[in-house]
Amino acid sequence: MKRYIYIAFVVLAGFLYSCNKSSDSGEMSPSIGGGDGPGVGGSMAKFTIANDHLFLINETELLVYNIINEASPVEVGNLEVEFGIETVFSMGSKL
């Protein structure tokens, strides 16, 4: 029993350490790895950038923003969906 508690503790400590390691400065980085790029999509990406548009998803909507002026994005549309969206990515001219 003590062995299982020890394993659970080690896994939990590793998880908490990885969450804390992301940023010590308190600032959010615009891309993975701290670079200046628009970010890299993943299997659970909640946003993607294609051309001059930012596409965001939540459980029921796809939100579209024009980001030509990065300091002042403008919402240009939204689309409600009838099922939970988990990820979004762009490939060529397709979303």
DOKE-448895 format. One line per field, with one value per residue (C-alpha): x, y, z; residue number from 0. Coordinates in Angstrom, 3 decimals. Layout:
% residues N
u = c(X, ...)
v = c(Y, ...)
w = c(Z, ...)
seq = c(NUM, ...)
//
This chain:
% residues 95
u = c(0.000, 2.835, 4.360, 1.196, 1.042, 4.708, 4.126, 1.068, 3.094, 5.950, 3.536, 1.719, 4.998, 6.186, 2.917, 3.034, 6.680, 5.935, 3.059, 5.265, 8.183, 6.347, 7.138, 8.992, 8.512, 4.726, 4.383, 2.692, 4.719, 3.027, 4.545, 5.874, 9.513, 9.295, 9.927, 8.302, 6.204, 2.450, 2.609, 2.448, -0.767, -1.120, -3.618, -5.600, -5.003, -7.770, -6.567, -4.796, -3.605, -4.099, -3.254, -4.445, -7.068, -7.076, -9.493, -10.506, -12.727, -14.648, -17.168, -19.858, -18.356, -15.706, -14.689, -12.835, -10.732, -8.939, -5.411, -3.934, -3.488, -2.106, -2.643, -6.353, -7.893, -11.414, -14.012, -15.256, -17.458, -18.533, -20.112, -22.112, -21.746, -23.935, -21.139, -18.058, -15.019, -11.749, -9.120, -8.594, -5.733, -5.114, -3.664, -3.035, -6.184, -8.423, -9.407)
v = c(0.000, 2.391, 1.669, 2.849, 6.014, 6.701, 6.200, 8.478, 11.126, 10.985, 11.279, 14.213, 15.983, 15.561, 16.954, 19.978, 20.629, 20.590, 23.056, 25.443, 25.246, 26.968, 30.567, 32.150, 35.736, 35.781, 36.834, 34.651, 33.747, 34.087, 30.845, 27.544, 27.844, 31.582, 32.674, 35.507, 33.288, 32.762, 29.465, 25.820, 23.818, 20.572, 17.810, 19.935, 23.378, 25.844, 28.406, 28.664, 31.503, 31.468, 34.455, 37.506, 35.666, 34.108, 31.195, 30.342, 27.527, 26.740, 23.966, 25.362, 28.132, 28.947, 32.614, 34.469, 37.598, 39.805, 40.364, 42.670, 45.148, 42.859, 45.453, 45.666, 42.412, 42.722, 39.950, 39.332, 36.319, 33.369, 30.039, 27.971, 24.217, 21.483, 19.373, 19.889, 21.028, 19.714, 21.058, 23.378, 23.635, 24.965, 23.021, 25.014, 27.001, 24.672, 24.965)
w = c(0.000, 0.861, -2.534, -4.344, -2.260, -3.049, -6.800, -6.713, -4.862, -7.400, -10.338, -8.703, -7.889, -11.482, -12.811, -10.505, -11.371, -15.104, -14.625, -12.656, -15.098, -17.982, -17.020, -14.144, -15.353, -15.076, -18.706, -21.279, -24.331, -27.745, -28.979, -27.801, -26.830, -26.129, -29.719, -31.608, -33.918, -33.880, -32.003, -32.897, -33.028, -31.189, -30.678, -28.210, -29.761, -28.918, -31.462, -34.790, -37.001, -40.757, -42.955, -40.989, -38.933, -35.483, -35.030, -31.444, -30.233, -27.097, -26.449, -28.771, -30.933, -33.492, -33.136, -35.903, -35.352, -37.869, -36.528, -39.162, -36.303, -33.581, -30.859, -31.646, -32.955, -34.375, -34.159, -37.701, -37.120, -35.061, -35.817, -33.348, -33.563, -32.108, -30.645, -28.514, -30.490, -29.072, -31.456, -34.414, -36.911, -40.393, -43.289, -46.435, -47.159, -45.092, -41.444)
seq = c(0, 1, 2, 3, 4, 5, 6, 7, 8, 9, 10, 11, 12, 13, 14, 15, 16, 17, 18, 19, 20, 21, 22, 23, 24, 25, 26, 27, 28, 29, 30, 31, 32, 33, 34, 35, 36, 37, 38, 39, 40, 41, 42, 43, 44, 45, 46, 47, 48, 49, 50, 51, 52, 53, 54, 55, 56, 57, 58, 59, 60, 61, 62, 63, 64, 65, 66, 67, 68, 69, 70, 71, 72, 73, 74, 75, 76, 77, 78, 79, 80, 81, 82, 83, 84, 85, 86, 87, 88, 89, 90, 91, 92, 93, 94)
//
